[in-house]
Amino acid sequence: MVNAAETANIKQALAAKAKELGFAACGIAPAGEDPLAARRLEQWLEAGNHGEMAWMADRLHHRRSPEGLWAEARSVIALGMSYAPSNGTQVAHKAAQRGQISVYAQGRDYHDTVKKALKALARWLVEESARRGLDEVGVKVFVDTAPVMEKPLSQAAGLGWQGKHTNLVSRGHGSWLFLGAIYTTLALEPGVPGEDHCGSCNACQTACPTQAFPAPYRLDARRCISYLTIELKGAVPPELRKALGNRIYGCDDCLAVCPWNKFADAAAANRAFLPRAELVAPRLAELLALDDAGFRRLFSGSPIKRIGRDRMVRNCLYAAGNSGDASLIPAVRALLADPDPVVAEAAAWAMDQLAS
């Protein structure tokens, strides 16, 4: 049994170790179910707002609470790693001949970087607990790919609050945190939950090019550019293609306009996420010419590799069609007979746009 003083000591040491490993934020959340967060998730799924992301519904019973995924869990260590861009909120690149990639994907794959640090912190916790003579401590680490509600848990742990764009907002790091979690059998005193500081601001709501927010704090993923360019496997609905502009992987618009970003310190960003020069504003003509091998080579070590060549080229064709740049016509025309029917249809659409 861990007494209050020992718990406080472990929490303090844990926060220091997390900082040493590159995390900008660390807090503790309870492992039990948050009825409000669980009900909001259910309503979101019932409305079909998850689109083709069937895994969100398939593992709802695990996602509802940490204990639902792992019955032995007693606490959640919520962690945030900063990727704040050095240019603040000015993250868009509007040049017609170039594509726009979300800031988070311009550097190294966050899955690898965050998980490596999570594993190191979890090992330290097990060893530190043993050194203090505590009962054997169990741990499980998660970053993005497991049925974990990272954002509500991070708010419960005091890292920030879920803003009107549904992403976490931190008073110290703005909207630029990668989130991870360590579930543990160690009972730690939870932190003070984050308080909502959005107020009357609706900048993120009005900035969305596709009106993906039917109401504050609610996102319809089926209209979200990040979903459309990353998760959607088929063709983007024609009525949404113009709004994509030159965004070829993700979208930062709702994050970038958040006023809290003025407090985000780019110096706190993990250097693993510094942008690769070739991904800051890549030329559409070069991306349209990619084959599978070229795609894998260019996006090695990047989170972009998960969508594959066909989806990336599809996205670039929409961007080409929106560019108004006739110099892209030869590259687009070469894809009219692409083996992938979605790519071929996107090429035909782009040709129509450029011809008009």
DOZAKOL-717619 format. One record per residue (C-alpha): residue in three letters; x, y, z. Coordinates in steps of 0.001 Angstrom, whole numbers, padded with zeros to 6 digits, always signed. Last residue first. Layout:
% residues N
ALAXYZ...
***
This chain:
% residues 356
SER-011858+025271-067310ALA-009187+022929-068613LEU-007475+022833-065220GLN-010675+021815-063455ASP-011556+019172-066047MET-008035+017757-065911ALA-008222+017602-062123TRP-011477+015650-062276ALA-009989+013179-064781ALA-006945+012762-062552ALA-009160+012153-059519GLU-011008+009456-061473ALA-007704+007769-062385VAL-006507+007921-058769VAL-009743+006362-057514PRO-009568+003700-060225ASP-006047+002601-059202PRO-004332+001244-062301ASP-003605+004824-063479ALA-004982+005553-066946LEU-005641+009258-066380LEU-002403+009496-064405ALA-000149+010783-067194ARG-002672+013559-067842VAL-002059+014971-064371ALA+001708+015265-064860PRO+001188+016802-068321ILE-001458+019253-066965LEU+000683+020594-064114SER+001976+023544-066162ALA-001638+024677-066508ASP-001653+025968-062931GLY-005188+026736-061734SER-004101+025093-058474ASN-007395+023448-057474GLY-007027+020611-059962ALA-003432+020142-058853ALA-004536+019971-055222TYR-007155+017349-056097LEU-004460+015448-057983CYS-002125+015703-055005ASN-004721+014052-052778ARG-005143+011145-055193VAL-001335+010854-055406MET-001173+010548-051632ARG-003979+007977-051549ASP-002322+005849-054225ARG+001180+006005-052752GLY+000365+004680-049300ILE-001571+006188-046397ARG+000762+004843-043694LYS+003880+006464-045189ILE+002659+009897-044103PRO+003706+009198-040503SER+007289+009751-041701GLY+010323+007496-041191SER+010477+006726-044916PHE+008263+009196-046776LEU+010468+009809-049815ARG+011656+006196-050160ARG+008225+004671-049676PHE+006732+007012-052269GLY+009514+006362-054757ALA+009035+002610-054423ASP+005275+002879-054885ASP+005528+005200-057904LEU+005778+008951-057549ALA+005233+011243-060541LEU+002377+013162-058904LEU+004677+013974-055994GLU+007220+015653-058274ALA+004574+017719-060069LEU+003031+018742-056737ARG+006229+020352-055485PRO+006739+019800-051765ALA+006113+022620-049277VAL+007586+021668-045892LEU+008179+018018-046761GLU+011498+018306-048637ALA+012970+020507-045907ARG+012271+017964-043180PRO+010411+019721-040397LEU+011684+019543-036810PHE+009682+016832-035079ALA+012625+014901-033681ARG+013766+018165-032112ASN+011067+017876-029445ALA+009345+021234-029158ALA+009990+023258-026002ALA+011941+025892-027966ALA+008803+026474-030033ASP+007215+027993-026946ALA+003429+028078-027217PHE+001981+031183-025561LYS+000810+032723-028853ASN-000807+029349-029567TRP-003564+030193-027080PRO-005213+032364-029725CYS-006221+029266-031735VAL-005888+030113-035442ALA-003324+027384-036158LEU-005345+024546-034674CYS-008490+025046-036772ASP-006422+025519-039943ASP-003869+022755-039411CYS-005001+020285-042074GLY-003963+016751-042933TYR-002009+015500-045911ILE-002432+016993-049393ARG-003790+020429-048562ASN-003545+022468-051787GLY-007132+023698-051685LEU-009163+021038-049933ALA-012238+023282-050178LYS-012410+022623-053925ARG-012746+018892-053268LEU-015666+019024-050840GLU-018576+018955-053315PRO-016874+016188-055297PRO-016942+013750-052329VAL-013360+012548-051712ALA-012811+009269-053539GLY-012124+006100-051610LYS-009824+005292-048693LEU-010815+008065-046325GLU-008425+008112-043357ILE-005678+010505-044456THR-006861+013167-046908LEU-010570+013131-046035TYR-010024+012628-042301SER-007550+015499-042046ILE-009820+017604-044254CYS-012731+017143-041856ARG-016133+016747-043540ARG-016710+013083-042668ALA-015018+013705-039319ASP-018026+015657-038090LEU-016490+017403-035108ARG-018279+018530-031958TYR-016903+020848-029256PRO-018720+023830-030794ALA-021506+022745-033172PRO-021779+021211-036642PHE-017983+021575-036903ALA-016682+020278-040247GLN-017495+023502-042073THR-015275+022465-045015PRO-012718+025295-044914CYS-012613+025341-041080ALA-011573+028826-039938THR-015026+029761-038609GLN-015071+027046-035961CYS-011431+027479-034947ALA-011912+031208-034369ASN-015006+030720-032197CYS-013880+032570-029074SER-016636+033142-026496GLY-014705+031472-023676CYS-012184+028894-024864HIS-010633+028636-021395ASP-012022+025259-020298GLU-010472+024125-017005GLY-008037+021209-016924PRO-008725+018556-014293VAL-006761+018814-011014GLY-004291+015945-010765PRO-005064+012381-009768GLU-003314+010825-006727LEU-001499+007698-007875ALA-002655+004105-007479LEU-000033+001934-009195THR-001599-000630-011530THR-000502+001522-014439TYR-001811+002825-017750ILE+000758+004983-019519ALA-000633+007506-021978GLY+000482+009498-025017LEU-000478+012818-026561PHE+001311+014841-029233LEU+000979+018488-028265TRP+000710+021579-030471SER-002625+023227-029725GLY-001213+025837-027365HIS+001814+024753-025369GLY+001568+026642-022073ARG-002153+027196-021720SER-002719+023817-023331VAL-005469+023047-025834LEU-006470+019452-026581ASN-008371+018861-029782THR-012178+018956-030037HIS-012139+022124-032257LYS-014116+023821-029460GLY-011230+023061-027160GLN-010611+019924-025152TRP-008814+021147-022056GLY-005255+021280-020767LEU-002698+018936-019225GLY-004743+018687-016012ALA-005006+014903-015750ALA-008730+014926-016537GLN-007957+017021-019629SER-005336+014515-020716LEU-007802+011676-020151PRO-010433+013457-022229LYS-007858+013911-025031GLU-006261+010464-024924MET-009488+008484-025201VAL-007761+005108-025625PRO-008700+002331-028047ALA-005076+001839-029219THR-003236+003418-032204ASP-002741+006938-030807VAL+000070+006321-028358PHE-000326+003727-025639VAL+001875+002263-022912LYS+000961-000516-020459VAL+002300-000780-016909GLY+002222-003205-013969VAL+003830-002421-010628GLU+005196-005119-008317ASP+004526-004140-004726LEU+006528-001198-003423GLY+010011-001382-001920ARG+011133+002052-003069ARG+013602+000488-005480ALA+010768-001644-006869SER+008716+001479-007548GLU+011690+003153-009218GLU+012270+000128-011460VAL+008634-000065-012567LEU+008433+003698-013049TRP+011717+003782-015002ARG+010474+001061-017330ALA+007289+003074-017930LEU+009312+006217-018657ALA+011488+004405-021183LYS+008438+002843-022821LEU+006742+006226-023074ALA+009880+007780-024600LYS+010041+005107-027314LYS+006292+005441-027869VAL+006552+009201-028388THR+009323+008990-030973ASP+007958+006028-032911HIS+004348+007213-033097TYR+005529+010773-033753ASP+006901+009813-037155ARG+009810+012183-037823GLY+009168+015628-039228GLN+006667+017247-041599ALA+003757+015188-040300TYR+002817+017307-037280VAL+002909+020510-039352SER+000189+019289-041710ILE+001364+019013-045308GLN+000570+021663-047936GLY+001329+020861-051550ARG+003151+023077-054016GLN+002435+024423-057498ALA-000272+026796-056275ALA+001815+028363-053519LYS-000443+028619-050444HIS+001847+027369-047727ALA+000074+027486-044376VAL+001784+027252-040980GLN+001725+030855-039813THR+000449+030087-036322GLY+003840+030122-034669ASN+006700+030108-037179SER+008886+027846-035033PRO+006225+025144-035074ALA+005147+023672-031718TYR+005761+019911-031759SER+005420+019440-028014MET+005215+016060-026285GLY+002251+015514-023962LEU+001794+012895-021285ALA-001094+011377-019363ILE-000153+008919-016602VAL-003314+006912-016052SER-004106+005329-012701ARG-005622+002149-011264ALA-005431-000210-014237GLU-006079-003869-013378ALA-009200-004097-015557TRP-007306-003164-018717LEU-009366-001880-021653GLY-012541-001184-019687GLU-010422-000036-016752PRO-008963+002692-018984SER-012518+003863-019781ARG-015025+004028-022635ARG-012464+002991-025266HIS-012538-000695-024437HIS-016326-001028-024756LEU-016221+001219-027838ARG-013923-001224-029588ASP-015897-001768-032795ALA-017252+001783-032778MET-013940+003631-033168TRP-012556+000738-035208ALA-015097+001538-037912MET-013270+004692-038958GLU-015252+004955-042203GLY-017202+008035-041078HIS-016690+008781-037379ASN-019551+011293-037304GLY-022099+008531-037768ALA-024526+010228-035380GLU-024503+007164-033132LEU-020708+007382-032991TRP-020738+010954-031710GLN-023520+010126-029265GLU-021523+007201-027850LEU-018399+009341-027523ARG-020362+012025-025711ARG-021745+009369-023357ALA-018260+008078-022512ALA-016941+011603-021874LEU-019862+012350-019551PRO-019639+009028-017692ASP-015877+009357-017030GLU-014987+005723-016431GLY-012349+004775-013896ALA-008601+004977-014457PRO-008112+008284-012658ALA-005879+010878-014350ILE-002290+011871-013554GLY-000281+014606-015252CYS+002722+015253-017481ALA+003491+017987-020013ALA+006525+018906-022136PHE+007765+015358-022571GLY+011340+014969-023797LEU+012721+012133-021696GLU+014122+014499-019041LYS+010706+016112-018729ALA+009133+012716-018064LYS+011822+011983-015473ALA+011046+015205-013597ALA+007290+014514-013676LEU+007848+010964-012390ALA+010058+012176-009543GLN+007303+014501-008370LYS+004648+011831-008766ILE+006780+009282-006882ASN+007306+011672-003986ALA+003617+012557-003815THR+002673+008882-003770GLU+005197+008210-000983ALA+003711+011014+001101ALA+000148+009797+000512ASN+000889+006187+001523VAL+001410+003402-000992MET+000000+000000+000000
***
